[in-house]
Amino acid sequence: MKLILASNSPRRRQLLTELGLAYEIRLLEVDEEFPDHLRRAEVAEYLAAHKAAAYAPGLAPDEVVLTADTIVCLGDDVLNKPADVAEATAMLTRLQGRAHDVFTAVCLRCGDGREVVFSDQTTVHFRSLSPAEISHYIATARPFDKAGAYGAQDWLGMVGIHRLEGSYFTVMGLPTHRVWEELAKLGALPAHA
């Protein structure tokens, strides 16, 4: 099967490439609003499936589209992508010195109608950060495309994360171990795998 990545994330591209998977990128604008009653992993799974549904009409029978969504949760509060510097500062201020959960959900939707939606959770422990560190990170990394206003692979992740419970790759935006397993079940891995 031909793999379609429906994401503009350079991190997801990097991870699929490092897995040795050939893929084509297709991009559509998809609304990322979600119902208020959803909690934690349900939000990420809803958004991943919602994105995949937008691609379904254009899929050939031998294609599988991969959509994903990553959210950061502090308790039951969902911290999506910050709109501006003030929102990014507020998010990072709330996260510092605490543990929070990162959920990445993936939907694999096949052109023949098969679909699987799954999510993976990692708990991230942040050390306390100074206001100067937070300001420096926002000014240099411009993390407005990242849930929770940070990337684990960025400077702030390197100096701020002192412990993970779960997969680092889930925090980066793609639970690679689960993606590999589910693609294998769908018969969508390359012949050498």
C-alpha positions in Angstrom: 0.0 0.0 0.0 1.1 3.6 -0.6 1.5 5.7 2.5 0.2 9.3 2.5 1.3 11.6 5.3 -1.3 14.3 5.9 0.8 16.5 8.0 3.0 19.6 7.6 5.1 18.6 10.6 8.8 18.4 9.9 9.1 16.1 12.9 6.6 13.6 11.6 8.3 13.7 8.2 11.7 13.0 9.9 10.4 10.1 12.0 8.7 8.4 9.0 11.9 8.8 7.0 14.0 7.4 9.8 11.6 4.4 10.0 12.5 3.8 6.4 9.0 4.3 5.1 8.3 5.8 1.7 5.5 8.3 1.7 3.8 11.1 -0.2 2.7 14.3 1.5 -0.8 15.6 0.9 -2.1 18.7 2.7 -5.7 19.9 3.2 -7.0 22.7 5.5 -9.0 20.9 8.2 -10.7 22.6 11.1 -9.2 21.6 14.4 -12.1 22.4 16.7 -13.4 19.6 19.0 -16.5 19.1 21.1 -16.2 20.5 24.7 -17.2 17.2 26.3 -14.2 15.3 25.1 -11.3 14.8 27.6 -7.6 14.1 27.2 -6.8 11.3 24.7 -10.4 11.6 23.3 -9.5 15.0 22.0 -6.4 13.8 20.1 -8.2 10.8 18.7 -11.2 12.8 17.6 -9.0 15.3 15.8 -6.9 12.6 14.1 -10.0 10.8 12.8 -11.6 14.1 11.8 -8.6 15.0 9.7 -8.5 11.5 8.1 -12.2 11.8 7.1 -11.3 14.9 5.1 -8.8 12.8 3.0 -11.0 9.7 2.6 -12.8 10.8 -0.6 -9.5 11.3 -2.5 -7.9 8.0 -1.5 -7.2 5.2 -4.0 -8.0 1.6 -2.9 -4.3 0.9 -2.4 -3.5 4.0 -0.3 -3.4 4.6 3.4 -3.4 8.1 4.9 -1.8 8.8 8.2 -3.2 11.8 10.2 -2.1 12.7 13.7 -2.7 15.1 16.5 -0.7 15.9 19.6 -2.1 17.6 22.6 -0.6 18.5 26.0 -2.8 18.1 29.1 -2.3 19.6 32.5 -4.9 17.8 34.5 -8.0 17.9 32.3 -6.9 21.2 30.6 -5.9 20.8 27.0 -3.1 23.0 25.9 -3.1 23.2 22.1 -0.9 25.5 19.9 -0.5 28.9 21.4 -1.9 31.8 19.4 0.8 34.4 20.4 3.7 35.2 22.8 1.4 35.9 25.7 -0.4 32.5 25.4 2.9 30.6 24.9 4.3 32.3 28.0 1.2 31.5 30.0 1.4 27.8 28.9 5.0 27.4 29.7 4.6 29.1 33.0 1.9 26.7 34.0 3.9 23.6 32.8 7.2 24.5 34.5 8.0 22.6 37.7 5.2 20.1 37.1 4.4 16.9 35.3 2.0 16.9 32.4 0.7 14.4 29.9 1.3 14.4 26.1 -1.1 12.4 23.9 -0.4 11.7 20.3 -3.3 10.1 18.4 -2.9 8.6 14.9 -5.6 7.6 12.4 -4.7 5.3 9.6 -7.4 5.4 7.0 -7.3 3.1 4.0 -8.8 3.8 0.6 -10.6 0.4 0.9 -12.5 1.7 4.0 -10.5 0.1 6.8 -9.5 2.5 9.6 -7.7 2.3 12.9 -7.4 5.1 15.5 -5.1 4.9 18.4 -3.3 7.1 20.9 -0.2 6.9 23.0 0.5 8.8 26.3 3.8 10.0 27.8 4.1 11.8 31.1 6.7 14.6 30.9 8.4 16.0 34.0 9.6 19.6 33.6 12.0 21.3 36.0 11.3 24.8 37.2 12.1 27.4 34.5 13.0 31.0 34.9 11.0 33.7 33.2 14.2 34.6 31.2 14.5 31.0 30.0 10.9 31.0 28.9 11.2 34.3 27.1 14.5 33.2 25.4 12.9 30.0 24.2 9.8 31.7 22.8 11.8 34.4 21.1 14.2 32.0 19.5 12.1 28.9 18.8 8.7 30.6 18.0 6.8 27.5 19.2 3.4 28.6 17.9 3.0 25.3 15.9 3.5 23.1 18.9 1.0 21.8 21.4 1.8 23.2 24.9 4.2 25.8 23.3 7.3 23.5 23.3 9.0 20.8 21.3 10.8 18.1 23.2 13.6 18.1 20.6 14.1 21.9 21.0 16.3 23.8 23.4 13.6 24.0 26.0 13.1 20.2 25.9 16.8 19.6 26.3 17.1 21.9 29.3 13.6 21.6 30.8 12.6 17.9 30.6 14.3 15.9 33.3 12.2 12.7 33.1 9.8 11.0 30.7 7.4 8.1 31.4 6.6 6.7 28.0 7.9 7.3 24.5 10.0 10.3 23.6 8.6 10.0 20.0 5.1 10.4 21.2 6.1 13.8 22.7 7.7 14.6 19.3 4.4 14.0 17.6 4.4 10.4 16.3 4.3 7.2 18.4 6.6 5.3 16.0 6.3 1.9 17.7 2.5 2.0 17.5 2.6 3.3 13.9 4.9 0.4 12.8 2.7 -2.2 14.5 -0.6 -0.9 13.0 0.9 -0.5 9.5 2.0 -4.1 9.7 -1.5 -5.2 10.7 -2.8 -3.3 7.6 -0.2 -4.9 5.3 1.2 -1.5 4.6 4.9 -2.0 5.5 7.6 -2.2 2.8 8.5 -5.7 1.6 11.8 -5.7 3.6 10.0 -5.3 6.9 
